[in-house]
Amino acid sequence: MASPPLAVPHAEAVPVLDLLTVPQVMARLQLGRSAVYDLLRTGQLASITLGRARRIPAHALTDFIHARLEQEAAA
């Protein structure tokens, strides 16, 4: 007798966390490698380290852009 199929959660129920590489962030911000690493080093742009690889959550990039826009508007 076959067992019933396992329930698979809907893709909408599980949030997907997009992780970007440094070159992807460089392309999106149109900045050089050193500038992106400076943002990471100073904590202006959040990241995680997986082994030796540095990854930037997509929401962290969005948060960084919004924060910079607010700074520019307040100046």
N, CA, C and O atoms as CSV, one atom per row, in Angstrom:
chain,resi,resn,atom,element,x,y,z
A,1,MET,N,N,0.826,-1.173,0.000
A,1,MET,CA,C,0.000,0.000,0.000
A,1,MET,C,C,0.876,1.244,0.000
A,1,MET,O,O,1.806,1.346,0.801
A,2,ALA,N,N,0.596,2.179,-0.875
A,2,ALA,CA,C,1.406,3.389,-1.000
A,2,ALA,C,C,1.040,4.366,0.105
A,2,ALA,O,O,-0.126,4.496,0.479
A,3,SER,N,N,2.050,5.046,0.617
A,3,SER,CA,C,1.796,6.044,1.652
A,3,SER,C,C,1.328,7.341,0.996
A,3,SER,O,O,1.668,7.604,-0.157
A,4,PRO,N,N,0.553,8.154,1.717
A,4,PRO,CA,C,0.079,9.419,1.137
A,4,PRO,C,C,1.249,10.361,0.871
A,4,PRO,O,O,2.251,10.315,1.584
A,5,PRO,N,N,1.133,11.212,-0.144
A,5,PRO,CA,C,2.230,12.152,-0.449
A,5,PRO,C,C,2.414,13.153,0.692
A,5,PRO,O,O,1.455,13.547,1.356
A,6,LEU,N,N,3.644,13.543,0.898
A,6,LEU,CA,C,3.947,14.529,1.924
A,6,LEU,C,C,3.491,15.906,1.476
A,6,LEU,O,O,3.572,16.247,0.296
A,7,ALA,N,N,3.017,16.679,2.412
A,7,ALA,CA,C,2.581,18.044,2.094
A,7,ALA,C,C,3.807,18.915,1.856
A,7,ALA,O,O,4.745,18.909,2.653
A,8,VAL,N,N,3.796,19.655,0.768
A,8,VAL,CA,C,4.886,20.575,0.444
A,8,VAL,C,C,4.392,21.985,0.726
A,8,VAL,O,O,3.371,22.401,0.177
A,9,PRO,N,N,5.104,22.731,1.579
A,9,PRO,CA,C,4.641,24.094,1.872
A,9,PRO,C,C,4.680,24.969,0.624
A,9,PRO,O,O,5.545,24.817,-0.238
A,10,HIS,N,N,3.735,25.871,0.552
A,10,HIS,CA,C,3.692,26.803,-0.570
A,10,HIS,C,C,4.910,27.709,-0.525
A,10,HIS,O,O,5.417,28.032,0.548
A,11,ALA,N,N,5.365,28.106,-1.677
A,11,ALA,CA,C,6.537,28.977,-1.764
A,11,ALA,C,C,6.277,30.302,-1.050
A,11,ALA,O,O,7.207,30.927,-0.539
A,12,GLU,N,N,5.023,30.729,-1.014
A,12,GLU,CA,C,4.696,31.997,-0.369
A,12,GLU,C,C,4.817,31.906,1.145
A,12,GLU,O,O,5.042,32.917,1.810
A,13,ALA,N,N,4.670,30.708,1.695
A,13,ALA,CA,C,4.718,30.530,3.139
A,13,ALA,C,C,6.145,30.623,3.676
A,13,ALA,O,O,6.347,30.955,4.844
A,14,VAL,N,N,7.123,30.334,2.839
A,14,VAL,CA,C,8.517,30.348,3.260
A,14,VAL,C,C,9.201,31.563,2.637
A,14,VAL,O,O,9.341,31.630,1.416
A,15,PRO,N,N,9.631,32.529,3.460
A,15,PRO,CA,C,10.299,33.700,2.878
A,15,PRO,C,C,11.649,33.312,2.281
A,15,PRO,O,O,12.407,32.544,2.873
A,16,VAL,N,N,11.928,33.844,1.123
A,16,VAL,CA,C,13.190,33.570,0.449
A,16,VAL,C,C,14.133,34.729,0.726
A,16,VAL,O,O,13.782,35.891,0.520
A,17,LEU,N,N,15.315,34.411,1.186
A,17,LEU,CA,C,16.303,35.435,1.477
A,17,LEU,C,C,17.332,35.428,0.353
A,17,LEU,O,O,18.146,34.510,0.247
A,18,ASP,N,N,17.287,36.456,-0.480
A,18,ASP,CA,C,18.243,36.562,-1.577
A,18,ASP,C,C,19.571,37.064,-1.032
A,18,ASP,O,O,19.624,38.076,-0.334
A,19,LEU,N,N,20.632,36.357,-1.354
A,19,LEU,CA,C,21.971,36.763,-0.959
A,19,LEU,C,C,22.737,37.174,-2.199
A,19,LEU,O,O,22.776,36.448,-3.192
A,20,LEU,N,N,23.347,38.352,-2.129
A,20,LEU,CA,C,24.090,38.902,-3.258
A,20,LEU,C,C,25.586,38.776,-3.013
A,20,LEU,O,O,26.045,38.832,-1.872
A,21,THR,N,N,26.331,38.608,-4.078
A,21,THR,CA,C,27.779,38.602,-3.988
A,21,THR,C,C,28.288,40.044,-4.057
A,21,THR,O,O,27.547,40.955,-4.427
A,22,VAL,N,N,29.535,40.238,-3.703
A,22,VAL,CA,C,30.128,41.575,-3.791
A,22,VAL,C,C,30.087,42.096,-5.227
A,22,VAL,O,O,29.728,43.257,-5.425
A,23,PRO,N,N,30.438,41.292,-6.246
A,23,PRO,CA,C,30.325,41.805,-7.621
A,23,PRO,C,C,28.900,42.206,-8.009
A,23,PRO,O,O,28.718,43.164,-8.760
A,24,GLN,N,N,27.893,41.493,-7.513
A,24,GLN,CA,C,26.511,41.876,-7.802
A,24,GLN,C,C,26.170,43.223,-7.178
A,24,GLN,O,O,25.503,44.050,-7.799
A,25,VAL,N,N,26.632,43.442,-5.944
A,25,VAL,CA,C,26.397,44.730,-5.273
A,25,VAL,C,C,27.167,45.828,-5.996
A,25,VAL,O,O,26.655,46.934,-6.164
A,26,MET,N,N,28.386,45.535,-6.424
A,26,MET,CA,C,29.175,46.507,-7.183
A,26,MET,C,C,28.397,46.956,-8.418
A,26,MET,O,O,28.334,48.148,-8.719
A,27,ALA,N,N,27.811,46.005,-9.126
A,27,ALA,CA,C,27.076,46.329,-10.346
A,27,ALA,C,C,25.818,47.137,-10.035
A,27,ALA,O,O,25.498,48.089,-10.747
A,28,ARG,N,N,25.114,46.763,-8.984
A,28,ARG,CA,C,23.861,47.465,-8.660
A,28,ARG,C,C,24.110,48.885,-8.179
A,28,ARG,O,O,23.335,49.790,-8.490
A,29,LEU,N,N,25.186,49.088,-7.422
A,29,LEU,CA,C,25.493,50.427,-6.917
A,29,LEU,C,C,26.418,51.203,-7.850
A,29,LEU,O,O,26.644,52.398,-7.659
A,30,GLN,N,N,26.946,50.524,-8.851
A,30,GLN,CA,C,27.923,51.108,-9.767
A,30,GLN,C,C,29.102,51.693,-8.994
A,30,GLN,O,O,29.522,52.829,-9.215
A,31,LEU,N,N,29.615,50.878,-8.085
A,31,LEU,CA,C,30.783,51.235,-7.280
A,31,LEU,C,C,31.871,50.202,-7.498
A,31,LEU,O,O,31.611,49.093,-7.966
A,32,GLY,N,N,33.085,50.576,-7.156
A,32,GLY,CA,C,34.201,49.657,-7.238
A,32,GLY,C,C,34.240,48.708,-6.060
A,32,GLY,O,O,33.530,48.881,-5.069
A,33,ARG,N,N,35.083,47.707,-6.194
A,33,ARG,CA,C,35.238,46.677,-5.156
A,33,ARG,C,C,35.654,47.280,-3.818
A,33,ARG,O,O,35.090,46.927,-2.782
A,34,SER,N,N,36.621,48.172,-3.826
A,34,SER,CA,C,37.099,48.779,-2.578
A,34,SER,C,C,36.005,49.575,-1.887
A,34,SER,O,O,35.890,49.536,-0.662
A,35,ALA,N,N,35.205,50.292,-2.656
A,35,ALA,CA,C,34.122,51.092,-2.075
A,35,ALA,C,C,33.087,50.192,-1.403
A,35,ALA,O,O,32.598,50.514,-0.320
A,36,VAL,N,N,32.749,49.065,-2.039
A,36,VAL,CA,C,31.776,48.142,-1.441
A,36,VAL,C,C,32.357,47.533,-0.169
A,36,VAL,O,O,31.661,47.437,0.842
A,37,TYR,N,N,33.616,47.122,-0.207
A,37,TYR,CA,C,34.223,46.546,0.998
A,37,TYR,C,C,34.346,47.587,2.108
A,37,TYR,O,O,34.261,47.236,3.285
A,38,ASP,N,N,34.543,48.854,1.763
A,38,ASP,CA,C,34.547,49.915,2.781
A,38,ASP,C,C,33.178,50.038,3.445
A,38,ASP,O,O,33.093,50.214,4.660
A,39,LEU,N,N,32.111,49.948,2.662
A,39,LEU,CA,C,30.757,49.994,3.217
A,39,LEU,C,C,30.518,48.806,4.151
A,39,LEU,O,O,29.872,48.949,5.189
A,40,LEU,N,N,31.034,47.647,3.783
A,40,LEU,CA,C,30.897,46.462,4.624
A,40,LEU,C,C,31.723,46.599,5.905
A,40,LEU,O,O,31.253,46.280,6.997
A,41,ARG,N,N,32.957,47.078,5.755
A,41,ARG,CA,C,33.862,47.210,6.899
A,41,ARG,C,C,33.339,48.195,7.932
A,41,ARG,O,O,33.485,47.977,9.135
A,42,THR,N,N,32.725,49.289,7.461
A,42,THR,CA,C,32.229,50.321,8.373
A,42,THR,C,C,30.832,50.013,8.911
A,42,THR,O,O,30.304,50.759,9.735
A,43,GLY,N,N,30.234,48.915,8.446
A,43,GLY,CA,C,28.921,48.524,8.942
A,43,GLY,C,C,27.766,49.276,8.300
A,43,GLY,O,O,26.621,49.123,8.725
A,44,GLN,N,N,28.044,50.082,7.290
A,44,GLN,CA,C,26.971,50.792,6.594
A,44,GLN,C,C,26.118,49.838,5.766
A,44,GLN,O,O,24.942,50.098,5.511
A,45,LEU,N,N,26.724,48.740,5.353
A,45,LEU,CA,C,26.049,47.719,4.569
A,45,LEU,C,C,26.243,46.394,5.295
A,45,LEU,O,O,27.373,45.949,5.497
A,46,ALA,N,N,25.136,45.766,5.685
A,46,ALA,CA,C,25.195,44.516,6.441
A,46,ALA,C,C,25.542,43.341,5.533
A,46,ALA,O,O,25.205,43.327,4.349
A,47,SER,N,N,26.230,42.350,6.121
A,47,SER,CA,C,26.583,41.166,5.354
A,47,SER,C,C,26.758,39.987,6.297
A,47,SER,O,O,26.804,40.138,7.518
A,48,ILE,N,N,26.852,38.813,5.696
A,48,ILE,CA,C,27.176,37.610,6.442
A,48,ILE,C,C,28.370,36.956,5.765
A,48,ILE,O,O,28.628,37.185,4.583
A,49,THR,N,N,29.086,36.150,6.513
A,49,THR,CA,C,30.220,35.425,5.967
A,49,THR,C,C,29.899,33.939,6.002
A,49,THR,O,O,29.516,33.400,7.040
A,50,LEU,N,N,30.057,33.293,4.876
A,50,LEU,CA,C,29.857,31.854,4.755
A,50,LEU,C,C,31.194,31.260,4.328
A,50,LEU,O,O,31.558,31.300,3.153
A,51,GLY,N,N,31.907,30.715,5.285
A,51,GLY,CA,C,33.263,30.258,4.984
A,51,GLY,C,C,34.118,31.484,4.716
A,51,GLY,O,O,34.269,32.345,5.583
A,52,ARG,N,N,34.671,31.562,3.528
A,52,ARG,CA,C,35.455,32.736,3.141
A,52,ARG,C,C,34.659,33.692,2.266
A,52,ARG,O,O,35.154,34.754,1.889
A,53,ALA,N,N,33.428,33.316,1.943
A,53,ALA,CA,C,32.598,34.121,1.043
A,53,ALA,C,C,31.778,35.142,1.821
A,53,ALA,O,O,31.218,34.825,2.870
A,54,ARG,N,N,31.709,36.344,1.317
A,54,ARG,CA,C,30.904,37.418,1.897
A,54,ARG,C,C,29.635,37.535,1.080
A,54,ARG,O,O,29.690,37.624,-0.146
A,55,ARG,N,N,28.485,37.538,1.749
A,55,ARG,CA,C,27.203,37.671,1.067
A,55,ARG,C,C,26.403,38.794,1.708
A,55,ARG,O,O,26.416,38.972,2.926
A,56,ILE,N,N,25.714,39.543,0.872
A,56,ILE,CA,C,24.908,40.685,1.318
A,56,ILE,C,C,23.443,40.346,1.072
A,56,ILE,O,O,23.046,40.124,-0.072
A,57,PRO,N,N,22.632,40.304,2.135
A,57,PRO,CA,C,21.198,40.081,1.914
A,57,PRO,C,C,20.606,41.213,1.071
A,57,PRO,O,O,20.950,42.379,1.265
A,58,ALA,N,N,19.727,40.873,0.147
A,58,ALA,CA,C,19.132,41.879,-0.736
A,58,ALA,C,C,18.420,42.954,0.075
A,58,ALA,O,O,18.446,44.128,-0.294
A,59,HIS,N,N,17.786,42.562,1.177
A,59,HIS,CA,C,17.081,43.561,1.996
A,59,HIS,C,C,18.062,44.525,2.647
A,59,HIS,O,O,17.713,45.680,2.895
A,60,ALA,N,N,19.290,44.074,2.930
A,60,ALA,CA,C,20.301,44.966,3.507
A,60,ALA,C,C,20.704,46.035,2.498
A,60,ALA,O,O,20.939,47.186,2.866
A,61,LEU,N,N,20.783,45.655,1.230
A,61,LEU,CA,C,21.107,46.626,0.185
A,61,LEU,C,C,19.973,47.642,0.047
A,61,LEU,O,O,20.216,48.840,-0.094
A,62,THR,N,N,18.747,47.157,0.087
A,62,THR,CA,C,17.588,48.051,0.012
A,62,THR,C,C,17.557,48.996,1.208
A,62,THR,O,O,17.296,50.189,1.050
A,63,ASP,N,N,17.826,48.466,2.414
A,63,ASP,CA,C,17.857,49.300,3.622
A,63,ASP,C,C,18.944,50.364,3.526
A,63,ASP,O,O,18.733,51.510,3.923
A,64,PHE,N,N,20.100,49.987,2.999
A,64,PHE,CA,C,21.205,50.925,2.831
A,64,PHE,C,C,20.804,52.067,1.899
A,64,PHE,O,O,21.070,53.234,2.187
A,65,ILE,N,N,20.166,51.723,0.784
A,65,ILE,CA,C,19.760,52.742,-0.188
A,65,ILE,C,C,18.730,53.684,0.429
A,65,ILE,O,O,18.824,54.900,0.256
A,66,HIS,N,N,17.751,53.136,1.146
A,66,HIS,CA,C,16.734,53.976,1.791
A,66,HIS,C,C,17.363,54.900,2.834
A,66,HIS,O,O,16.988,56.068,2.934
A,67,ALA,N,N,18.311,54.385,3.604
A,67,ALA,CA,C,18.980,55.202,4.614
A,67,ALA,C,C,19.754,56.342,3.964
A,67,ALA,O,O,19.736,57.470,4.458
A,68,ARG,N,N,20.424,56.054,2.871
A,68,ARG,CA,C,21.174,57.104,2.171
A,68,ARG,C,C,20.243,58.151,1.573
A,68,ARG,O,O,20.560,59.341,1.577
A,69,LEU,N,N,19.098,57.714,1.059
A,69,LEU,CA,C,18.115,58.664,0.524
A,69,LEU,C,C,17.592,59.576,1.621
A,69,LEU,O,O,17.422,60.776,1.405
A,70,GLU,N,N,17.337,59.013,2.804
A,70,GLU,CA,C,16.871,59.827,3.943
A,70,GLU,C,C,17.945,60.817,4.377
A,70,GLU,O,O,17.636,61.963,4.705
A,71,GLN,N,N,19.207,60.384,4.381
A,71,GLN,CA,C,20.312,61.280,4.738
A,71,GLN,C,C,20.410,62.435,3.752
A,71,GLN,O,O,20.600,63.585,4.147
A,72,GLU,N,N,20.280,62.125,2.480
A,72,GLU,CA,C,20.366,63.151,1.446
A,72,GLU,C,C,19.202,64.139,1.565
A,72,GLU,O,O,19.382,65.342,1.377
A,73,ALA,N,N,18.007,63.624,1.880
A,73,ALA,CA,C,16.832,64.482,1.998
A,73,ALA,C,C,16.933,65.392,3.217
A,73,ALA,O,O,16.436,66.518,3.194
A,74,ALA,N,N,17.579,64.909,4.290
A,74,ALA,CA,C,17.706,65.698,5.518
A,74,ALA,C,C,18.792,66.757,5.409
A,74,ALA,O,O,18.792,67.724,6.171
A,75,ALA,N,N,19.706,66.587,4.483
A,75,ALA,CA,C,20.836,67.523,4.349
A,75,ALA,C,C,20.447,68.809,3.671
A,75,ALA,O,O,21.289,69.689,3.488
